[in-house]
Amino acid sequence: MNNKEFIAELARRTKSNARETQQRVNALVQTMTERLCEEDSIMISNFGTFETKKRLERVLVSPTTGQRMLVPPKIVVGFKQSTNLKNKIQ
């Protein structure tokens, strides 16, 4: 499902127009992005938890050339699925 299909389905289910729905989705994504940039976790009931994790600096070795490369530390977003959602999917 692409973004356009998602917005159309969400608009149909909420009985609103696509423009309003797109604005709401954009506001949700922007708010989530801001909170994750502040390294907060976001828990959505019966769905899951988004959280940031710090990856440490590490050294990679290219298997073809044997060259060593330093990968800088970074922050990545992780997602843990709710057990309720896991049970519904299975």
C-alpha positions as CSV (number, residue, x, y, z in Angstrom):
1,M,0.0,0.0,0.0
2,N,1.5,3.3,-1.0
3,N,0.9,6.7,0.7
4,K,-1.9,7.7,-1.7
5,E,-3.8,4.5,-1.1
6,F,-3.2,4.7,2.7
7,I,-4.6,8.3,2.8
8,A,-7.6,7.3,0.7
9,E,-8.4,4.3,3.0
10,L,-7.9,6.3,6.2
11,A,-10.2,9.1,4.8
12,R,-12.9,6.6,3.9
13,R,-12.8,5.0,7.4
14,T,-12.9,8.3,9.2
15,K,-15.5,9.8,6.8
16,S,-13.3,12.9,6.1
17,N,-11.7,14.2,2.9
18,A,-8.3,13.2,1.7
19,R,-6.8,16.7,2.2
20,E,-7.7,16.8,5.9
21,T,-6.5,13.2,6.4
22,Q,-3.2,14.0,4.7
23,Q,-2.7,17.0,7.0
24,R,-3.4,14.9,10.1
25,V,-1.0,12.1,9.0
26,N,1.7,14.7,8.3
27,A,1.2,16.3,11.7
28,L,1.4,12.8,13.3
29,V,4.6,11.9,11.5
30,Q,6.2,15.4,12.3
31,T,5.3,15.0,16.0
32,M,6.7,11.5,16.1
33,T,9.9,12.7,14.4
34,E,10.4,15.6,16.8
35,R,9.9,13.3,19.8
36,L,12.3,10.7,18.5
37,C,14.9,13.3,17.8
38,E,14.6,14.3,21.5
39,E,15.3,10.6,22.2
40,D,11.9,10.0,23.7
41,S,10.0,6.7,23.1
42,I,6.5,6.6,21.7
43,M,4.1,3.9,22.8
44,I,0.9,3.3,20.8
45,S,-1.5,1.0,22.6
46,N,-2.2,-2.4,20.9
47,F,0.4,-1.5,18.2
48,G,3.9,-1.1,19.5
49,T,6.7,1.1,20.8
50,F,9.1,3.3,18.8
51,E,12.3,4.1,20.5
52,T,15.8,5.5,19.7
53,K,18.9,3.5,20.2
54,K,22.5,4.6,20.1
55,R,24.8,2.6,17.9
56,L,28.5,2.8,18.9
57,E,31.4,3.6,16.6
58,R,32.7,0.4,14.9
59,V,35.2,-0.8,12.4
60,L,34.1,-2.6,9.3
61,V,36.4,-4.7,7.1
62,S,35.6,-4.9,3.4
63,P,35.6,-8.6,2.4
64,T,36.9,-8.0,-1.1
65,T,39.7,-5.5,-0.5
66,G,40.4,-6.1,3.2
67,Q,40.3,-2.3,3.8
68,R,39.2,-1.2,7.2
69,M,36.6,1.5,7.5
70,L,35.5,3.5,10.6
71,V,31.7,3.8,10.9
72,P,30.8,6.8,13.1
73,P,28.3,6.4,16.0
74,K,24.7,7.2,15.1
75,I,21.1,7.1,16.5
76,V,18.7,4.7,15.0
77,V,14.9,4.1,15.5
78,G,13.7,0.8,16.7
79,F,10.2,-0.7,16.8
80,K,8.9,-3.3,19.2
81,Q,5.6,-4.8,18.1
82,S,2.8,-5.1,20.8
83,T,2.1,-8.7,21.8
84,N,-1.6,-8.0,21.2
85,L,-0.8,-7.2,17.6
86,K,1.4,-10.3,17.2
87,N,-1.4,-12.5,18.4
88,K,-3.9,-10.9,15.9
89,I,-1.5,-11.4,13.0
90,Q,-0.8,-15.0,13.7
